[in-house]
Amino acid sequence: MAKIYCRNKNYNGISATVPFVNGVGEIPDSSNLIEWFKDKGYDVVLEETKEMDSAEDAHTAEEPVEEPIEEPIEEPVEETEVKESDGDPISPYAEMQKADLIKVLREKGFEVNNRMHKEELLAMLKGAE
């Protein structure tokens, strides 16, 4: 296996089909993506595989323990009541946090990213209604 290290040590997500947790992703040594990641400035470390010489060594060798990947907790998005002010309806999304807006937009099929401003996300939702 090869380990891919991001510059952002807190990155959790998928890049070039490789899942990353806390800035680290793993791919097989034979993967064509190793060169791609190197070209993009990622640190790539190939792990050495140890050959077992005898059955006795196989029983005494420690197997690597894989740490479980925590899945994000899906919390339902509650819709708030639409308020009116002088006849102008206010979007029920205006009170939502940016992360919740991103989730709603993705559920509606929009392509969004975390760098977008809340105002941009609200405008996308307003255009979808």
N, CA, C and O atoms as a GROMACS GRO file, in nm:
protein
  516
    1MET      N    1   0.084  -0.119   0.000
    1MET     CA    2   0.000   0.000   0.000
    1MET      C    3   0.088   0.124   0.000
    1MET      O    4   0.199   0.124   0.053
    2ALA      N    5   0.036   0.228  -0.059
    2ALA     CA    6   0.103   0.357  -0.057
    2ALA      C    7   0.016   0.455   0.021
    2ALA      O    8  -0.107   0.454   0.008
    3LYS      N    9   0.080   0.537   0.101
    3LYS     CA   10   0.006   0.639   0.176
    3LYS      C   11   0.026   0.773   0.106
    3LYS      O   12   0.137   0.808   0.066
    4ILE      N   13  -0.083   0.845   0.090
    4ILE     CA   14  -0.083   0.977   0.027
    4ILE      C   15  -0.112   1.079   0.137
    4ILE      O   16  -0.212   1.067   0.208
    5TYR      N   17  -0.025   1.179   0.150
    5TYR     CA   18  -0.041   1.281   0.254
    5TYR      C   19  -0.075   1.415   0.190
    5TYR      O   20  -0.003   1.463   0.102
    6CYS      N   21  -0.186   1.475   0.235
    6CYS     CA   22  -0.227   1.608   0.188
    6CYS      C   23  -0.149   1.716   0.261
    6CYS      O   24  -0.092   1.692   0.368
    7ARG      N   25  -0.147   1.835   0.202
    7ARG     CA   26  -0.090   1.950   0.272
    7ARG      C   27  -0.181   1.989   0.389
    7ARG      O   28  -0.133   2.032   0.493
    8ASN      N   29  -0.312   1.973   0.371
    8ASN     CA   30  -0.409   2.003   0.476
    8ASN      C   31  -0.427   1.878   0.562
    8ASN      O   32  -0.492   1.782   0.521
    9LYS      N   33  -0.368   1.880   0.681
    9LYS     CA   34  -0.370   1.762   0.769
    9LYS      C   35  -0.508   1.732   0.826
    9LYS      O   36  -0.528   1.627   0.887
   10ASN      N   37  -0.604   1.822   0.808
   10ASN     CA   38  -0.740   1.802   0.859
   10ASN      C   39  -0.838   1.762   0.749
   10ASN      O   40  -0.959   1.753   0.774
   11TYR      N   41  -0.788   1.738   0.626
   11TYR     CA   42  -0.876   1.708   0.514
   11TYR      C   43  -0.941   1.572   0.530
   11TYR      O   44  -0.874   1.471   0.551
   12ASN      N   45  -1.074   1.571   0.521
   12ASN     CA   46  -1.153   1.448   0.520
   12ASN      C   47  -1.241   1.456   0.397
   12ASN      O   48  -1.330   1.541   0.389
   13GLY      N   49  -1.219   1.369   0.302
   13GLY     CA   50  -1.298   1.370   0.181
   13GLY      C   51  -1.238   1.278   0.077
   13GLY      O   52  -1.155   1.193   0.109
   14ILE      N   53  -1.281   1.295  -0.047
   14ILE     CA   54  -1.235   1.209  -0.156
   14ILE      C   55  -1.166   1.295  -0.259
   14ILE      O   56  -1.219   1.398  -0.302
   15SER      N   57  -1.048   1.253  -0.300
   15SER     CA   58  -0.973   1.322  -0.404
   15SER      C   59  -0.925   1.218  -0.503
   15SER      O   60  -0.856   1.123  -0.465
   16ALA      N   61  -0.960   1.236  -0.628
   16ALA     CA   62  -0.923   1.142  -0.736
   16ALA      C   63  -0.960   0.999  -0.698
   16ALA      O   64  -0.880   0.907  -0.716
   17THR      N   65  -1.078   0.980  -0.648
   17THR     CA   66  -1.137   0.852  -0.605
   17THR      C   67  -1.074   0.792  -0.480
   17THR      O   68  -1.110   0.681  -0.442
   18VAL      N   69  -0.981   0.862  -0.416
   18VAL     CA   70  -0.913   0.810  -0.297
   18VAL      C   71  -0.972   0.877  -0.173
   18VAL      O   72  -0.969   1.000  -0.162
   19PRO      N   73  -1.026   0.798  -0.078
   19PRO     CA   74  -1.079   0.858   0.045
   19PRO      C   75  -0.965   0.901   0.138
   19PRO      O   76  -0.869   0.827   0.159
   20PHE      N   77  -0.977   1.021   0.193
   20PHE     CA   78  -0.879   1.075   0.286
   20PHE      C   79  -0.944   1.096   0.422
   20PHE      O   80  -1.057   1.144   0.432
   21VAL      N   81  -0.869   1.061   0.528
   21VAL     CA   82  -0.911   1.084   0.665
   21VAL      C   83  -0.795   1.152   0.736
   21VAL      O   84  -0.684   1.099   0.740
   22ASN      N   85  -0.822   1.270   0.791
   22ASN     CA   86  -0.719   1.348   0.858
   22ASN      C   87  -0.596   1.369   0.769
   22ASN      O   88  -0.483   1.362   0.815
   23GLY      N   89  -0.620   1.396   0.641
   23GLY     CA   90  -0.513   1.428   0.548
   23GLY      C   91  -0.436   1.310   0.493
   23GLY      O   92  -0.334   1.330   0.425
   24VAL      N   93  -0.480   1.186   0.520
   24VAL     CA   94  -0.407   1.068   0.475
   24VAL      C   95  -0.500   0.976   0.396
   24VAL      O   96  -0.609   0.943   0.441
   25GLY      N   97  -0.454   0.935   0.276
   25GLY     CA   98  -0.526   0.838   0.196
   25GLY      C   99  -0.436   0.720   0.165
   25GLY      O  100  -0.314   0.730   0.172
   26GLU      N  101  -0.497   0.608   0.131
   26GLU     CA  102  -0.418   0.488   0.099
   26GLU      C  103  -0.464   0.433  -0.035
   26GLU      O  104  -0.583   0.429  -0.065
   27ILE      N  105  -0.366   0.389  -0.115
   27ILE     CA  106  -0.394   0.326  -0.244
   27ILE      C  107  -0.296   0.210  -0.263
   27ILE      O  108  -0.191   0.209  -0.200
   28PRO      N  109  -0.330   0.113  -0.348
   28PRO     CA  110  -0.237   0.003  -0.374
   28PRO      C  111  -0.111   0.055  -0.443
   28PRO      O  112  -0.114   0.153  -0.516
   29ASP      N  113   0.002  -0.014  -0.417
   29ASP     CA  114   0.130   0.024  -0.478
   29ASP      C  115   0.122   0.023  -0.630
   29ASP      O  116   0.194   0.097  -0.696
   30SER      N  117   0.035  -0.059  -0.686
   30SER     CA  118   0.025  -0.072  -0.831
   30SER      C  119  -0.064   0.034  -0.895
   30SER      O  120  -0.081   0.036  -1.016
   31SER      N  121  -0.121   0.121  -0.816
   31SER     CA  122  -0.216   0.220  -0.867
   31SER      C  123  -0.149   0.322  -0.959
   31SER      O  124  -0.037   0.367  -0.933
   32ASN      N  125  -0.218   0.356  -1.065
   32ASN     CA  126  -0.171   0.460  -1.157
   32ASN      C  127  -0.180   0.598  -1.094
   32ASN      O  128  -0.122   0.693  -1.146
   33LEU      N  129  -0.251   0.610  -0.984
   33LEU     CA  130  -0.270   0.740  -0.921
   33LEU      C  131  -0.147   0.789  -0.845
   33LEU      O  132  -0.139   0.907  -0.811
   34ILE      N  133  -0.053   0.702  -0.817
   34ILE     CA  134   0.066   0.742  -0.740
   34ILE      C  135   0.137   0.857  -0.810
   34ILE      O  136   0.169   0.957  -0.746
   35GLU      N  137   0.161   0.844  -0.938
   35GLU     CA  138   0.230   0.951  -1.013
   35GLU      C  139   0.145   1.077  -1.019
   35GLU      O  140   0.198   1.188  -1.012
   36TRP      N  141   0.013   1.060  -1.033
   36TRP     CA  142  -0.076   1.176  -1.038
   36TRP      C  143  -0.066   1.256  -0.909
   36TRP      O  144  -0.053   1.379  -0.913
   37PHE      N  145  -0.071   1.187  -0.795
   37PHE     CA  146  -0.061   1.256  -0.667
   37PHE      C  147   0.076   1.323  -0.651
   37PHE      O  148   0.084   1.436  -0.602
   38LYS      N  149   0.183   1.255  -0.693
   38LYS     CA  150   0.316   1.315  -0.685
   38LYS      C  151   0.323   1.442  -0.770
   38LYS      O  152   0.378   1.543  -0.727
   39ASP      N  153   0.266   1.436  -0.892
   39ASP     CA  154   0.266   1.553  -0.981
   39ASP      C  155   0.188   1.670  -0.921
   39ASP      O  156   0.219   1.786  -0.949
   40LYS      N  157   0.087   1.640  -0.839
   40LYS     CA  158   0.004   1.745  -0.780
   40LYS      C  159   0.061   1.797  -0.648
   40LYS      O  160   0.000   1.883  -0.584
   41GLY      N  161   0.177   1.745  -0.606
   41GLY     CA  162   0.242   1.798  -0.487
   41GLY      C  163   0.210   1.725  -0.358
   41GLY      O  164   0.249   1.771  -0.250
   42TYR      N  165   0.142   1.613  -0.366
   42TYR     CA  166   0.115   1.533  -0.247
   42TYR      C  167   0.241   1.455  -0.209
   42TYR      O  168   0.322   1.422  -0.296
   43ASP      N  169   0.258   1.426  -0.080
   43ASP     CA  170   0.365   1.339  -0.037
   43ASP      C  171   0.316   1.195  -0.049
   43ASP      O  172   0.208   1.161   0.001
   44VAL      N  173   0.394   1.111  -0.115
   44VAL     CA  174   0.358   0.970  -0.135
   44VAL      C  175   0.464   0.884  -0.069
   44VAL      O  176   0.583   0.897  -0.098
   45VAL      N  177   0.420   0.794   0.020
   45VAL     CA  178   0.512   0.704   0.088
   45VAL      C  179   0.469   0.561   0.057
   45VAL      O  180   0.358   0.520   0.089
   46LEU      N  181   0.561   0.486  -0.005
   46LEU     CA  182   0.534   0.345  -0.034
   46LEU      C  183   0.571   0.264   0.088
   46LEU      O  184   0.683   0.274   0.138
   47GLU      N  185   0.477   0.184   0.136
   47GLU     CA  186   0.505   0.100   0.252
   47GLU      C  187   0.571  -0.028   0.206
   47GLU      O  188   0.532  -0.087   0.105
   48GLU      N  189   0.673  -0.070   0.280
   48GLU     CA  190   0.742  -0.194   0.246
   48GLU      C  191   0.660  -0.312   0.294
   48GLU      O  192   0.607  -0.310   0.406
   49THR      N  193   0.650  -0.415   0.209
   49THR     CA  194   0.581  -0.536   0.250
   49THR      C  195   0.685  -0.637   0.294
   49THR      O  196   0.789  -0.651   0.230
   50LYS      N  197   0.657  -0.708   0.403
   50LYS     CA  198   0.750  -0.803   0.460
   50LYS      C  199   0.712  -0.943   0.414
   50LYS      O  200   0.598  -0.987   0.430
   51GLU      N  201   0.810  -1.014   0.357
   51GLU     CA  202   0.789  -1.153   0.316
   51GLU      C  203   0.806  -1.244   0.438
   51GLU      O  204   0.898  -1.223   0.517
   52MET      N  205   0.720  -1.342   0.453
   52MET     CA  206   0.731  -1.438   0.563
   52MET      C  207   0.816  -1.556   0.515
   52MET      O  208   0.788  -1.617   0.412
   53ASP      N  209   0.921  -1.589   0.594
   53ASP     CA  210   1.010  -1.698   0.554
   53ASP      C  211   0.960  -1.834   0.600
   53ASP      O  212   0.989  -1.935   0.536
   54SER      N  213   0.885  -1.839   0.710
   54SER     CA  214   0.840  -1.968   0.760
   54SER      C  215   0.701  -1.953   0.819
   54SER      O  216   0.653  -1.843   0.843
   55ALA      N  217   0.638  -2.067   0.844
   55ALA     CA  218   0.505  -2.067   0.904
   55ALA      C  219   0.512  -2.011   1.045
   55ALA      O  220   0.417  -1.947   1.090
   56GLU      N  221   0.623  -2.035   1.116
   56GLU     CA  222   0.638  -1.984   1.253
   56GLU      C  223   0.638  -1.832   1.253
   56GLU      O  224   0.574  -1.770   1.338
   57ASP      N  225   0.709  -1.770   1.158
   57ASP     CA  226   0.710  -1.625   1.149
   57ASP      C  227   0.570  -1.571   1.121
   57ASP      O  228   0.533  -1.465   1.171
   58ALA      N  229   0.494  -1.644   1.042
   58ALA     CA  230   0.360  -1.599   1.008
   58ALA      C  231   0.271  -1.593   1.131
   58ALA      O  232   0.183  -1.507   1.140
   59HIS      N  233   0.293  -1.684   1.227
   59HIS     CA  234   0.210  -1.686   1.347
   59HIS      C  235   0.253  -1.581   1.449
   59HIS      O  236   0.171  -1.535   1.529
   60THR      N  237   0.378  -1.542   1.446
   60THR     CA  238   0.426  -1.448   1.547
   60THR      C  239   0.422  -1.303   1.499
   60THR      O  240   0.432  -1.211   1.580
   61ALA      N  241   0.408  -1.283   1.369
   61ALA     CA  242   0.408  -1.145   1.317
   61ALA      C  243   0.278  -1.075   1.354
   61ALA      O  244   0.169  -1.133   1.350
   62GLU      N  245   0.293  -0.948   1.390
   62GLU     CA  246   0.175  -0.869   1.422
   62GLU      C  247   0.109  -0.823   1.294
   62GLU      O  248   0.176  -0.778   1.201
   63GLU      N  249  -0.022  -0.834   1.290
   63GLU     CA  250  -0.094  -0.782   1.174
   63GLU      C  251  -0.131  -0.638   1.201
   63GLU      O  252  -0.165  -0.604   1.314
   64PRO      N  253  -0.125  -0.554   1.098
   64PRO     CA  254  -0.161  -0.414   1.120
   64PRO      C  255  -0.308  -0.402   1.160
   64PRO      O  256  -0.394  -0.473   1.108
   65VAL      N  257  -0.334  -0.313   1.252
   65VAL     CA  258  -0.470  -0.291   1.299
   65VAL      C  259  -0.524  -0.169   1.225
   65VAL      O  260  -0.468  -0.060   1.231
   66GLU      N  261  -0.634  -0.191   1.156
   66GLU     CA  262  -0.694  -0.080   1.084
   66GLU      C  263  -0.785  -0.003   1.179
   66GLU      O  264  -0.868  -0.061   1.249
   67GLU      N  265  -0.767   0.128   1.180
   67GLU     CA  266  -0.853   0.212   1.263
   67GLU      C  267  -0.984   0.233   1.189
   67GLU      O  268  -0.984   0.258   1.068
   68PRO      N  269  -1.095   0.223   1.260
   68PRO     CA  270  -1.224   0.242   1.193
   68PRO      C  271  -1.240   0.387   1.148
   68PRO      O  272  -1.198   0.480   1.218
   69ILE      N  273  -1.299   0.404   1.034
   69ILE     CA  274  -1.327   0.537   0.982
   69ILE      C  275  -1.464   0.578   1.032
   69ILE      O  276  -1.563   0.508   1.010
   70GLU      N  277  -1.468   0.690   1.100
   70GLU     CA  278  -1.595   0.736   1.153
   70GLU      C  279  -1.678   0.795   1.040
   70GLU      O  280  -1.634   0.883   0.966
   71GLU      N  281  -1.800   0.745   1.029
   71GLU     CA  282  -1.892   0.797   0.930
   71GLU      C  283  -1.957   0.923   0.985
   71GLU      O  284  -1.988   0.930   1.104
   72PRO      N  285  -1.979   1.022   0.899
   72PRO     CA  286  -2.046   1.143   0.948
   72PRO      C  287  -2.189   1.110   0.990
   72PRO      O  288  -2.256   1.028   0.927
   73ILE      N  289  -2.233   1.174   1.094
   73ILE     CA  290  -2.367   1.152   1.145
   73ILE      C  291  -2.463   1.236   1.062
   73ILE      O  292  -2.450   1.358   1.053
   74GLU      N  293  -2.559   1.169   1.004
   74GLU     CA  294  -2.658   1.238   0.923
   74GLU      C  295  -2.769   1.288   1.015
   74GLU      O  296  -2.844   1.208   1.072
   75GLU      N  297  -2.778   1.417   1.030
   75GLU     CA  298  -2.885   1.474   1.110
   75GLU      C  299  -2.988   1.532   1.016
   75GLU      O  300  -2.953   1.597   0.917
   76PRO      N  301  -3.116   1.509   1.046
   76PRO     CA  302  -3.219   1.562   0.956
   76PRO      C  303  -3.219   1.715   0.958
   76PRO      O  304  -3.199   1.778   1.062
   77VAL      N  305  -3.242   1.772   0.841
   77VAL     CA  306  -3.249   1.916   0.829
   77VAL      C  307  -3.394   1.956   0.853
   77VAL      O  308  -3.484   1.915   0.780
   78GLU      N  309  -3.414   2.036   0.954
   78GLU     CA  310  -3.549   2.080   0.985
   78GLU      C  311  -3.580   2.207   0.908
   78GLU      O  312  -3.501   2.301   0.906
   79GLU      N  313  -3.697   2.207   0.846
   79GLU     CA  314  -3.737   2.326   0.773
   79GLU      C  315  -3.804   2.420   0.872
   79GLU      O  316  -3.884   2.378   0.956
   80THR      N  317  -3.771   2.546   0.862
   80THR     CA  318  -3.830   2.645   0.950
   80THR      C  319  -3.949   2.710   0.882
   80THR      O  320  -3.962   2.707   0.759
   81GLU      N  321  -4.033   2.766   0.960
   81GLU     CA  322  -4.152   2.832   0.907
   81GLU      C  323  -4.111   2.957   0.829
   81GLU      O  324  -4.022   3.031   0.871
   82VAL      N  325  -4.176   2.980   0.716
   82VAL     CA  326  -4.146   3.096   0.634
   82VAL      C  327  -4.211   3.217   0.698
   82VAL      O  328  -4.332   3.220   0.721
   83LYS      N  329  -4.128   3.318   0.726
   83LYS     CA  330  -4.178   3.441   0.786
   83LYS      C  331  -4.200   3.543   0.676
   83LYS      O  332  -4.135   3.537   0.571
   84GLU      N  333  -4.290   3.634   0.698
   84GLU     CA  334  -4.313   3.738   0.601
   84GLU      C  335  -4.290   3.874   0.664
   84GLU      O  336  -4.325   3.897   0.780
   85SER      N  337  -4.231   3.962   0.587
   85SER     CA  338  -4.204   4.097   0.633
   85SER      C  339  -4.246   4.192   0.522
   85SER      O  340  -4.182   4.196   0.417
   86ASP      N  341  -4.350   4.266   0.544
   86ASP     CA  342  -4.403   4.360   0.444
   86ASP      C  343  -4.434   4.289   0.313
   86ASP      O  344  -4.411   4.345   0.206
   87GLY      N  345  -4.486   4.168   0.320
   87GLY     CA  346  -4.525   4.096   0.199
   87GLY      C  347  -4.411   4.024   0.130
   87GLY      O  348  -4.437   3.949   0.036
   88ASP      N  349  -4.285   4.044   0.172
   88ASP     CA  350  -4.172   3.975   0.110
   88ASP      C  351  -4.139   3.849   0.189
   88ASP      O  352  -4.099   3.858   0.305
   89PRO      N  353  -4.155   3.733   0.127
   89PRO     CA  354  -4.122   3.610   0.201
   89PRO      C  355  -3.970   3.599   0.222
   89PRO      O  356  -3.891   3.631   0.133
   90ILE      N  357  -3.933   3.552   0.339
   90ILE     CA  358  -3.792   3.528   0.371
   90ILE      C  359  -3.769   3.378   0.357
   90ILE      O  360  -3.847   3.298   0.409
   91SER      N  361  -3.665   3.342   0.289
   91SER     CA  362  -3.635   3.201   0.266
   91SER      C  363  -3.621   3.126   0.398
   91SER      O  364  -3.558   3.177   0.491
   92PRO      N  365  -3.678   3.007   0.406
   92PRO     CA  366  -3.662   2.928   0.529
   92PRO      C  367  -3.516   2.885   0.549
   92PRO      O  368  -3.478   2.841   0.657
   93TYR      N  369  -3.436   2.899   0.443
   93TYR     CA  370  -3.297   2.858   0.451
   93TYR      C  371  -3.206   2.966   0.510
   93TYR      O  372  -3.092   2.938   0.545
   94ALA      N  373  -3.256   3.089   0.520
   94ALA     CA  374  -3.172   3.200   0.564
   94ALA      C  375  -3.117   3.180   0.704
   94ALA      O  376  -3.009   3.230   0.736
   95GLU      N  377  -3.187   3.108   0.788
   95GLU     CA  378  -3.144   3.085   0.926
   95GLU      C  379  -3.051   2.965   0.939
   95GLU      O  380  -2.994   2.942   1.046
   96MET      N  381  -3.035   2.889   0.831
   96MET     CA  382  -2.955   2.766   0.837
   96MET      C  383  -2.806   2.797   0.835
   96MET      O  384  -2.762   2.900   0.783
   97GLN      N  385  -2.728   2.705   0.891
   97GLN     CA  386  -2.583   2.713   0.887
   97GLN      C  387  -2.536   2.679   0.746
   97GLN      O  388  -2.605   2.611   0.670
   98LYS      N  389  -2.416   2.727   0.711
   98LYS     CA  390  -2.360   2.705   0.578
   98LYS      C  391  -2.349   2.555   0.547
   98LYS      O  392  -2.383   2.514   0.436
   99ALA      N  393  -2.304   2.474   0.643
   99ALA     CA  394  -2.288   2.330   0.620
   99ALA      C  395  -2.422   2.265   0.587
   99ALA      O  396  -2.429   2.174   0.503
  100ASP      N  397  -2.530   2.311   0.653
  100ASP     CA  398  -2.662   2.255   0.625
  100ASP      C  399  -2.711   2.296   0.486
  100ASP      O  400  -2.776   2.218   0.416
  101LEU      N  401  -2.679   2.420   0.446
  101LEU     CA  402  -2.717   2.466   0.313
  101LEU      C  403  -2.648   2.382   0.206
  101LEU      O  404  -2.709   2.344   0.106
  102ILE      N  405  -2.520   2.353   0.227
  102ILE     CA  406  -2.444   2.270   0.133
  102ILE      C  407  -2.508   2.132   0.121
  102ILE      O  408  -2.521   2.078   0.011
  103LYS      N  409  -2.547   2.076   0.235
  103LYS     CA  410  -2.609   1.944   0.235
  103LYS      C  411  -2.741   1.945   0.157
  103LYS      O  412  -2.767   1.855   0.077
  104VAL      N  413  -2.824   2.047   0.180
  104VAL     CA  414  -2.952   2.058   0.110
  104VAL      C  415  -2.930   2.071  -0.040
  104VAL      O  416  -2.997   2.005  -0.119
  105LEU      N  417  -2.836   2.156  -0.080
  105LEU     CA  418  -2.808   2.174  -0.223
  105LEU      C  419  -2.758   2.045  -0.287
  105LEU      O  420  -2.799   2.012  -0.399
  106ARG      N  421  -2.672   1.972  -0.218
  106ARG     CA  422  -2.622   1.845  -0.274
  106ARG      C  423  -2.736   1.744  -0.289
  106ARG      O  424  -2.742   1.669  -0.386
  107GLU      N  425  -2.827   1.744  -0.190
  107GLU     CA  426  -2.943   1.654  -0.198
  107GLU      C  427  -3.032   1.690  -0.316
  107GLU      O  428  -3.100   1.604  -0.372
  108LYS      N  429  -3.033   1.818  -0.355
  108LYS     CA  430  -3.113   1.863  -0.469
  108LYS      C  431  -3.037   1.847  -0.601
  108LYS      O  432  -3.090   1.880  -0.707
  109GLY      N  433  -2.914   1.795  -0.595
  109GLY     CA  434  -2.837   1.766  -0.716
  109GLY      C  435  -2.742   1.876  -0.761
  109GLY      O  436  -2.686   1.866  -0.870
  110PHE      N  437  -2.723   1.980  -0.680
  110PHE     CA  438  -2.631   2.087  -0.716
  110PHE      C  439  -2.488   2.047  -0.683
  110PHE      O  440  -2.464   1.973  -0.588
  111GLU      N  441  -2.394   2.097  -0.762
  111GLU     CA  442  -2.252   2.079  -0.733
  111GLU      C  443  -2.205   2.202  -0.657
  111GLU      O  444  -2.202   2.312  -0.712
  112VAL      N  445  -2.168   2.183  -0.532
  112VAL     CA  446  -2.122   2.294  -0.447
  112VAL      C  447  -1.994   2.252  -0.377
  112VAL      O  448  -1.962   2.134  -0.370
  113ASN      N  449  -1.920   2.352  -0.324
  113ASN     CA  450  -1.800   2.320  -0.248
  113ASN      C  451  -1.798   2.406  -0.122
  113ASN      O  452  -1.874   2.502  -0.110
  114ASN      N  453  -1.711   2.371  -0.031
  114ASN     CA  454  -1.705   2.437   0.100
  114ASN      C  455  -1.651   2.580   0.093
  114ASN      O  456  -1.662   2.654   0.190
  115ARG      N  457  -1.593   2.619  -0.019
  115ARG     CA  458  -1.538   2.754  -0.032
  115ARG      C  459  -1.644   2.856  -0.071
  115ARG      O  460  -1.619   2.976  -0.067
  116MET      N  461  -1.760   2.809  -0.108
  116MET     CA  462  -1.866   2.901  -0.149
  116MET      C  463  -1.919   2.977  -0.027
  116MET      O  464  -1.924   2.924   0.084
  117HIS      N  465  -1.959   3.101  -0.050
  117HIS     CA  466  -2.015   3.184   0.057
  117HIS      C  467  -2.162   3.150   0.076
  117HIS      O  468  -2.230   3.102  -0.015
  118LYS      N  469  -2.210   3.176   0.197
  118LYS     CA  470  -2.348   3.146   0.231
  118LYS      C  471  -2.445   3.218   0.137
  118LYS      O  472  -2.548   3.162   0.099
  119GLU      N  473  -2.412   3.341   0.099
  119GLU     CA  474  -2.499   3.417   0.009
  119GLU      C  475  -2.513   3.348  -0.127
  119GLU      O  476  -2.620   3.347  -0.186
  120GLU      N  477  -2.402   3.290  -0.175
  120GLU     CA  478  -2.406   3.218  -0.302
  120GLU      C  479  -2.497   3.095  -0.291
  120GLU      O  480  -2.574   3.065  -0.382
  121LEU      N  481  -2.485   3.025  -0.178
  121LEU     CA  482  -2.566   2.904  -0.157
  121LEU      C  483  -2.714   2.940  -0.150
  121LEU      O  484  -2.798   2.870  -0.206
  122LEU      N  485  -2.746   3.050  -0.079
  122LEU     CA  486  -2.885   3.094  -0.068
  122LEU      C  487  -2.941   3.133  -0.206
  122LEU      O  488  -3.057   3.104  -0.237
  123ALA      N  489  -2.857   3.199  -0.287
  123ALA     CA  490  -2.903   3.238  -0.421
  123ALA      C  491  -2.931   3.115  -0.506
  123ALA      O  492  -3.027   3.114  -0.584
  124MET      N  493  -2.850   3.011  -0.492
  124MET     CA  494  -2.873   2.888  -0.568
  124MET      C  495  -3.006   2.825  -0.526
  124MET      O  496  -3.084   2.780  -0.610
  125LEU      N  497  -3.033   2.823  -0.395
  125LEU     CA  498  -3.158   2.767  -0.346
  125LEU      C  499  -3.277   2.850  -0.393
  125LEU      O  500  -3.381   2.795  -0.431
  126LYS      N  501  -3.263   2.982  -0.390
  126LYS     CA  502  -3.371   3.069  -0.433
  126LYS      C  503  -3.402   3.045  -0.580
  126LYS      O  504  -3.519   3.045  -0.620
  127GLY      N  505  -3.299   3.025  -0.661
  127GLY     CA  506  -3.319   2.997  -0.804
  127GLY      C  507  -3.382   2.862  -0.829
  127GLY      O  508  -3.443   2.842  -0.933
  128ALA      N  509  -3.368   2.769  -0.735
  128ALA     CA  510  -3.422   2.635  -0.752
  128ALA      C  511  -3.570   2.628  -0.714
  128ALA      O  512  -3.639   2.533  -0.752
  129GLU      N  513  -3.618   2.727  -0.642
  129GLU     CA  514  -3.758   2.724  -0.596
  129GLU      C  515  -3.853   2.773  -0.701
  129GLU      O  516  -3.974   2.776  -0.678
   0.00000   0.00000   0.00000
